[in-house]
Structure formats: C-alpha cells, structure tokens
Amino acid sequence: MKTSEWAELIGNNVRQRRRRQIITRQDLADRCGVDRSYITKIEAGERIPSIGVMIELAEHLYMKDWRDLLYDGKRIESGGL
C-alpha cells in the first residue's frame, strides 16, 4: 500500500468513527492534545499521525486497539502476506 493510501485509510477511519460518536474535531483534538487543524488534515488524508497520536485517537474514539485505524474492512486471508 502506498503512503497516500495509508493516509486516506486512516483518515476515513478517524472521520467515520468520530462522526458516529458525534464528536467534533475540536473536541477530539483537545482530548488528544493536538490542534484541530491536525485532525482535519488527518481526516483529509493529508497527514499520517504518529503511533502516539494514533494511540490517543483510538482511546478517545473508544476503539479497542489503535491498529484498528489501519483496518480497511477486508478480511486478510491466511497466506495472503
């Protein structure tokens, strides 16, 4: 997967999860200790957050694991890697 595809995937997952929980970008940014514009850029696929920020995002979006931000909804078949 290209870097731009990872950025888009993470951004889509953050945006969908945030909207489902009716959290504003500003609220999420405040909870994660980042600027609102950074959340906007993540959601737009313009930035890939650090692992530390992904951990914060996952925690404040009530996700079990930060790696779920990397999930594209497709099941990985055994032997597919």
C-alpha positions as CSV (number, residue, x, y, z in Angstrom):
1,M,0.0,0.0,0.0
2,K,1.3,3.5,-0.9
3,T,1.8,6.1,1.8
4,S,-1.1,8.2,0.4
5,E,-3.4,5.1,0.6
6,W,-2.5,4.6,4.2
7,A,-3.2,8.3,4.9
8,E,-6.6,8.1,3.2
9,L,-7.5,4.8,5.1
10,I,-6.5,6.2,8.5
11,G,-8.3,9.5,7.8
12,N,-11.5,7.7,6.7
13,N,-11.5,5.5,9.8
14,V,-11.0,8.5,12.1
15,R,-13.7,10.6,10.4
16,Q,-16.3,7.7,10.3
17,R,-15.7,6.8,14.0
18,R,-15.7,10.5,15.1
19,R,-19.0,11.2,13.3
20,R,-20.6,8.0,14.6
21,Q,-19.9,9.2,18.1
22,I,-20.9,12.8,17.4
23,I,-17.6,14.2,18.5
24,T,-16.4,17.5,16.9
25,R,-12.9,17.8,15.5
26,Q,-12.2,20.3,18.2
27,D,-13.3,18.0,21.0
28,L,-11.2,15.1,19.6
29,A,-8.2,17.4,19.1
30,D,-8.5,18.7,22.7
31,R,-8.7,15.1,24.1
32,C,-5.7,14.0,22.1
33,G,-3.6,17.1,22.8
34,V,-3.3,18.2,19.2
35,D,-4.5,21.1,17.1
36,R,-7.9,20.9,15.4
37,S,-6.2,21.6,12.0
38,Y,-4.1,18.5,12.5
39,I,-7.3,16.4,12.9
40,T,-8.7,18.0,9.8
41,K,-5.5,17.1,7.9
42,I,-5.6,13.5,9.2
43,E,-9.2,13.1,8.1
44,A,-8.4,14.6,4.7
45,G,-5.6,12.0,4.2
46,E,-3.0,14.8,4.1
47,R,-1.1,13.6,7.3
48,I,-0.4,10.2,8.8
49,P,-0.4,10.6,12.6
50,S,2.5,9.2,14.7
51,I,1.8,6.0,16.6
52,G,1.5,8.0,19.8
53,V,-1.3,10.1,18.2
54,M,-3.0,7.0,16.8
55,I,-3.0,5.5,20.3
56,E,-4.6,8.7,21.6
57,L,-7.1,8.8,18.7
58,A,-8.1,5.2,19.3
59,E,-8.5,5.7,23.0
60,H,-10.7,8.8,22.6
61,L,-12.7,7.2,19.8
62,Y,-13.3,4.2,22.1
63,M,-11.5,1.7,20.0
64,K,-10.0,-1.5,21.4
65,D,-6.7,-1.2,19.6
66,W,-5.0,1.6,17.7
67,R,-4.3,-0.8,14.9
68,D,-8.0,-0.8,14.0
69,L,-7.3,2.6,12.4
70,L,-5.4,0.6,9.8
71,Y,-8.2,-1.8,9.0
72,D,-9.8,-1.5,5.6
73,G,-12.8,-3.7,6.3
74,K,-11.4,-6.6,4.3
75,R,-10.5,-9.9,5.8
76,I,-6.9,-10.9,5.4
77,E,-6.7,-14.5,4.2
78,S,-4.1,-16.7,5.6
79,G,-1.1,-17.0,3.4
80,G,-2.0,-13.7,1.8
81,L,1.0,-11.8,3.1
